[in-house]
Amino acid sequence: MRLYLVKDGQREVWVAALANEHMYSYVANTGFFHDNNALRNDFYMDFDYDYEEIDVIQAKALIAAGIGTLDEETTADALAKWRSDPRPLAPNDVFAAVAGLTP
């Protein structure tokens, strides 16, 4: 698993985790990483965003600073979907996988 800072120009948008061709984005409103197929498609095909590989320490700092916080009104549908996600990834589980601490 690898971590990325996703940027739209200079604006920092997501902390993302890539695992087995699945892209997960950290959503601060839920406190979890969620499968984000649109971001996966961008990473492999569309190239609208910039992806900078980061480490766990950088990811934790970005999350603590509030990256991935979405407006509750304008993104209500997406947030409802992510809140009902049956398999979100906890940040500590993602960080352990990045560090190679999971079997």
N, C-alpha and C positions, 0 to 999 in steps of 0.2 A: 504494500500500500504506500502511496506517495501523497504528500500534502502540497497544495497550491494556494497561493494568493491570487484571486481572480480580480482583474482590474478592467474597468471601462475607461480607457484613457488614464487619467491620474486618479480617478475615483476608485477606491477599494470597495469591492462589492461582496465577495464571499471568501471564506476559507473553505476549500474543497478537498475532498479525499478521493483519489482514484484507486479502485480495487477491481481487478478482473474486468476491465472495460466498463465498469459502472462508476458513475461520478456522483458523489454525495456532497451536498452543500450544508454547511452549518447554518441553521436558522436560530438566531438568538431568541426569538419569540417562543420557541419550543424547548430550547436547550439541547437539541439533538442535531445530528447529521441525518439528512434525508436524501433518498435517491432522487436525483434531479436529471431526468432524461433530456430536458432542453439544454442543460449545461453540458451533458455528455455529447450531445450532437454538436454543440458549438466547439467543444474541445477537439473533436475528430473531423468535423466537416465544415462548419460555418466560419470559425475564426473571428467572431465579432469581438471577443474579449481577449485580454492578454493573460497568460498563465505564467506565474513565477513560482518555481519550486521553493518550498520553505521547509523548515524543520519544526519539530514539536514545540520548542520554546517560542519561536516566532508565532506559530498558530495560537498558542495559549495567550500570548500578549495581544494579538489581534482580536481574539474572542473577548478577552477582558475589556478591551477598548470599545466593544459593542458592534463589531463587524457582523453583518448578517441580520441586523435588526430591520424588520419590515414594518411598513405603515399598516396598522390594523384595518383601516378603512379601505385603502386602495388595493390591498392584496388579501382581502378577506377570503376569497375562494381558495387561493393557494394555501393560505394558513389553515383553513378548515381541512383541506386535504392532508397537509402535513401533520396536523394535530390528530388525525384519525389513522395515521401511518401505523400499521401493525408491527413494523420492523425497523424502527429508527435505530441509529447507531449512537451510543453514548460516547461523548468525547473521549473519556478515558480509555474506552475499548479501541477507538480509532488510534489514539496516541500509542497504545501498547502494540497494536499491529504495525504501525509505522516503525516503532523501535525494535520490531522483531521479537516481541515478548509473548506472542501467542503461537500455539502449535500450528 
